[in-house]
Amino acid sequence: MSEKCFSCVDCGVMNCVKRSGAYPEFCPTAALTQEEIDEVTDIYLKNRTNRKVAVAAAEIEGEFYGKYTRVEEIIEFAKRIGAKKIGIATCIGLLEESRIFARILRLNGFEVYGVSCKSGSVNKTTVGVDPKYTCVTGPVMCNPILQAKVLNKEKVDLNVIVGLCVGHDSLFIKYAKGLTTSLITKDRVLGHNPVAALYQSRAYYKKLLLAPVGEEIDYSKISVGNIK
Ligand code: SF4
């Protein structure tokens, strides 16, 4: 393994937000020049969309902190950036959730266009997936690039991801032209609540901190209290 590179994930002081002490020696804030920071700030100030999005997101955070669910926050965000038409890039397995979400969006005055991940109905083997991986999940590939192209063509003002798979979401974001946010992040084990694995990493999911993913763990040798 390469030498450990320290960064914000190793920080215990968080002076960038607290502004009450010193920055650690590996701190990216301390390593930046004022010119570099100003250059980035200009990207907000000189681009109307960037500014509108940044302001809307911060205002929603400030006004509805701990009050609005993500569904409500997305509606508020869409309103504040002036979106009229919302694109839903949905997993076929979450179509029922997308239907409910679409109903809520329509109730709030938005036009909705949804595209399922299986649209196009292309075989997985066409892009080189080994047929052995189609036994459980079927022959039709998830097609996030097609989802993005359809929603681009529909000229939606905001894309919302509903449960696309890891990696399929990456391709959707890569090819979507408009702004994209997520309503549901897929986790087939944890009821689409992936952070539960981290919250439980000192208990039921402690295996995540004890060995690389996929390695066998001898549970008879460990106890809940042995993770530092
Ligand atoms: S920017 Fe610096 S102070 Fe802020 S979390 Fe990262 S390392 Fe810590």
Residues whose N, C-alpha, C, O or C-beta is under 5 A from the ligand:
A	BS01	SF4	S7 C8 C11 M14 N15 C16 C27 P28 T29
